[in-house]
Amino acid sequence: MGWPNTNIHPSLLLRPLSEYPAALSPRIQKADAANATDVMAALDDLKCDVVSGNSYYFDLVLRVYDSNMEGLSIDFNGGTATVSYFWASALGWALEPSMARHSAALATALSYDSLDGGDGLITVRCFLTVGDGGTFVPRFAQVSHSSGSITIKKGSWISPPLEVIT
């Protein structure tokens, strides 16, 4: 078979995100989201639906800006779903020296006390088994607040929920 392969089914070709079924599309942060407090705020653009009894993997990628070096906290307690099992592990770039963080509960924050130069990128991989179905929503806040804000930049995203057979 020569190149190009003309036997490729059209459904396998790259298409704009708007053409994918909603369940298979990543959720994209549509605009910058700023929080000038140490109280968690939901990232509703990144909301995913999950079904009772199912297990899922998610990947979350956040481009962040900290205007006053007061840190970033992320948790996953912004939705309506409950979980019977959960873990999340985060890696950060342009952050304080110890960049890996881990959590075993939706409301346990993954926190970074500082972002070098105010800019950073956080990737989080998480796994959960759903108790009561509903929504799964990441949240964010400053670690502490005296002034300034933490911003999740437009284009940050969460993968579609990848259901796992357990």
Secondary structure by P-SEA (a helix, b strand, c coil): cccccccccccccccccccccccccccccccbbbbcccbbbbccccbbbbbccccbbbbbbbbcccccccbbbbbcccccbbbccbbbbbbbcccccccbbbbccccccccccccccccbbbbbbbbbbbccbbbbbbbccccccccccccccccccccccccccc
